[in-house]
Amino acid sequence: MQKPSALYIGSDHAGFKLKEELKKYLEFLGYTYEDLGAKTFNEKDDYPEFAEAVAEKVAADVHAKGILICGNGVGVCIVANKIKGVRAGIGYNTGVAKTMRADDDTNVLCLAGRVLSTEFARAIARIWLDTAFSGEERHMRRLKQVAKLEK
């Protein structure tokens, strides 16, 4: 699998610890990334700020990818999907991580910092990063339908 042109990562306080662990793993795998926050643990921060920052960067570069982490993965996923051109999904297991790339061409992976172990999150992220979009006609057709919904 070809590495993304850019990789962005972000989290709120609930995903901060997992984000810091994933950054080490990404470096181990040979990825470079830009951490768009939170830069320090702050239990009073809010996920929309970080999710929007990552989603905007990903939307600006068709070959970029992003990883977002909050408590359950849902909040950052909602925010990311508000940005035109972003297709974010929640990676709750490795099978989903594979199909969300192969079938849905997701460009943002959302993870649950309060639910996933570091080891499981690493496995999910690696499969997601290693899986290419299949390009199958049925998936292309569906993504065109989704794109029409963006305004």
N, C-alpha and C positions, 0 to 999 in steps of 0.2 A: 504494500500500500504506500502510495506517495504521501509524504508528510504535508500537512496544511501549510499554506504560505505564511500564516501567522496563527498562533494559538494564544487565546486569552483565557484567563481564569479569574473567578471572583467568588466571594462569599460574604455572608453576614456573620454575625457572632456565632450562630448555631452551626455554621459550616466551617468556621475558621480553623479549627484543629485538623479536620479532614483535608481542607485545602492545603495547609502547610505540609501534611504528609504526602499528598498527591504531587505537590511541586517537587519534592525529592525524588519521587518515583518517575515523574516525567523527565527529570534531568538524567536519571539512571538509564532511561530508554533512549536518550539522545535528543529529546525535544527541547526546543527553546520556547519560552512563553512570556507573556506579559501579565503580571499580577495587577489587576485593576481594583484591588481592595476586597475586603478591608485589609489595611496594612498592619493594623494592630487589633488585638481583641478588645471589643467594646460591647458589653452586653446590651447597650441601649441603641445600637445602630439598627438600620432598617434595610432589608434586602432589596427594595426597588432601586436604590441608588447604584448598587453594584451590578445588579442584573441588567439594568439599562445600559450601563457603561460597556459591559461585555457584548450585549446584543447589538449595540450601535457599531462597534468595531467589526463584528462579524458581518453585519449587513453591508458594510462598506467594502468588503472584499469577498467575492464569491468563493475564493479558495481558502478562506480563514475558517477556523473552528473555535468554539468556546466551551468552557466547562464552568458551570455555576453550581453552588452548593448553598442550601439553607437547611432548616431543620428537617423538613419532610420532602424537599425538592419541588413542591407544588408552587409555592410563592414565586420563586425565581423563574419557573417555567411559564407561569402566567405572564409575568412582566416581559420576558424575552419574546414570547409569541405576539406581543403587541407591536413589535418593531417589524416593519415591512421587510421581507426577505429572510427573516429568521424562521427556522423550523426547529423548535426545541422540543425535546421529549425527556421524560423521566426514566433514567436507567435504573430500574429496580432489580434487574437480574441480567445475566450475561446473554441469555437468549434474546431478550428485548434489545439489549445494546447492539447486537448483530443486526436484527431486523429493522431497527429504527434507522440504521445507516443504509443497509442494502435495499430496503423497500421504500423508506420515506425520506432518504437523503437528508437526515437531520444535520444541522450544522452547530447546534448547541446541545450539550449533554447536561442534564440537571440531575443532581444527586442529593440524597437525604443524609445530612451530616449527623442527625440524631438516631439514625436507624442502621446505616451500613457500617460494617467493620472496615477498617483500613484495608485489609486484604481483599475483601469483596469489592470495595470501591475501586481498588487498583485493577482487579480483573475486569470489571465492567468498563473502566476507562480504556484499558488496553484493547479490548475487543472492539469497542466503539471507534477508537483511533485507527485500528488495523483493518477495519471493514470498509470496502468501497461501495459506492452506490451501484446497484446492479445495472441500471440503465434500461431495464426491461420496459417494453412498450406500455404495459398496463400500469406500471409505477410512474412512468413519465406522464401518461394521460391523467392520472390522479393528481400529480403535483401541479399540472397546468390548471386543473379545476380549483385546487387550493389557491394558487396564485391569483386567480380571477376574483377571489374573495377579498384580497388585500386592496385597501383603498387609500 
